[in-house]
Amino acid sequence: MVMPKAFYITTPLYYVNAAPHIGHSYTTVAADCLARYHRLNGEPVFFLTGTDEHGQKIEQAARAAGLEPKAFTDQTAQTFHALWKTLNISYDRFIRTTDADHIRVVQRALQHLRPQLRQGPSTFFYCVPCETQWAQSDVADPHAPECPSCRRALEQVEEENFFLPLEPHRQWLKAHIDAHPAFVQPEARRNELLALLEQPLPDLCLTRPTARLSWGIEVPFSRVHVTYVWVDALLNYLTAAGYGTAAFEATWPADVHVIGKDILRHHALYWPILLHALGLPDAQMPRMIFAHGWWTIGEQKMSKSRGNIVDPNVVIADGLKDQPYAADVYRYFLLREVPFGQDGSFSEEAIRKRLETDLANDLGNLLHRTLSMIERYCHGRLPAAGPVGCAVDDAPLRDGALGLSKQLEERMARLDFSGALEAIFQLITRANRYIELQAPWQLAKAGEPARLHTVLAVLTEVIRIVAVALDPFMPSVAEAAWAQLGLGGTPRRLRDTTQWPGVTAGQPIGTRAVLFPKTS
Ligand code: ME8
């Protein structure tokens, strides 16, 4: 039997010169949400994250810490592992560019590219924080050269290296982008890339002399060079998919490379050209490169080297310390607050606001009110519905709930996380309004148990569907809501959101607990 190809999702490999901040957690939470969504949909998934450990900036940071580079990277890679555990990140592999299988893949790829490489002296500008080379023509003032991406001072470099000519691939890449609208997303980034492709492309330097940098993967055909860190890092996506082994086709190509817009050029220009130069056909190109926006503090991009970072551990452990599901509150905020692709300004007040309104007032209340009424009016057992009446809002609410998975499907295909959450929370709002309109407490007072049970059964079904839909976004909250409904132990699957009813009447509900306690 042929195994279906896994849905392959990647994050960037983060530099381990310092511990992760909100920006890194953003990309990883988004990729995790996508991975969980596809698993919920019954698809095999391969979700990759990891750390980028070679290069000048890591070597410098290790030296400053008084450690050997490997010992230093072991230490910092651990801070990423720890944060991903806190945030419930369900990766299938955490790759480090110092892993032995990766070193083999990089050397194999370089060997393969060797006949296409030009060796020669070169002069270019280099930004150490971005580990990126720039041509004379990229720099506005050659007397005070600044990085066009991060605006920091550039080094001028003159050295002998191996180069891959990119220009022979330019027309091919343009045609590929034209033929595959999803290849670079969102639209603004696609246009940015197409604009870059209007000009001839400079050769890409694949190596660094060991005299300047020793902390890198040895170049198999030159004793005096190591691999340029970006080439090393990009190739990780092939390593993890089992490049050169029989397993490769079961994972490759990547379905989505999730990145920030700062590294668009590396992923949407250098990466496909490297793959093309390695002989991969069009059908084996990544299917989507999605470059999201930046979290800013005020107007400034949050970044390690600007020193304006916010540590997610602090937000979770201090800012949300009263919350039993703090990590999920944080995940919700990141995914809901800013449409994926746009920039957003980070503040703890904004998280608090989302917590108090969407989570406590809307979601928390819906669950709390419904379950307390089931306890009170149905002896804590899931009620049986009588006929669902069209005249009294039951049917529209039911149809809205049954239509949710279609909305999710359409939005998640575009990585529109905030749109998907909006659809879920619109349903929650409708369900809360339904409670007000149906006023189950009055039905109880008026002695109308059949109608009362129908209303509570409709609400139970809506909550069941919401608990499934929330799984990729807030896995622990979804699990808790599921258990409170008394459904613990039954797997949550997306396809169950198109079934009604989905619960067995008469089953006892679980133990109730407030999901988002109020503190002020
Ligand atoms: O670029 N807002 O690693 P890096 C949103 N090693 N996202 C942000 C962010 C912010 N303020 N700051 C960082 C590298 N990010 C390379 C990648 S991949 C083969 C090699 C996120 O540690 C965003 O995903 O500088 C960005 O692209 C990434 O962290 C850069 O991480």
Boltz pocket constraint, residues with backbone or C-beta under 6 A from the ligand:
constraints:
  - pocket:
      binder: B
      contacts: [[A, 11], [A, 12], [A, 13], [A, 14], [A, 15], [A, 16], [A, 22], [A, 23], [A, 24], [A, 26], [A, 27], [A, 52], [A, 129], [A, 230], [A, 233], [A, 234], [A, 258], [A, 259], [A, 260], [A, 261], [A, 262], [A, 263], [A, 293], [A, 294], [A, 295], [A, 296], [A, 301], [A, 302], [A, 303]]
      max_distance: 6.0
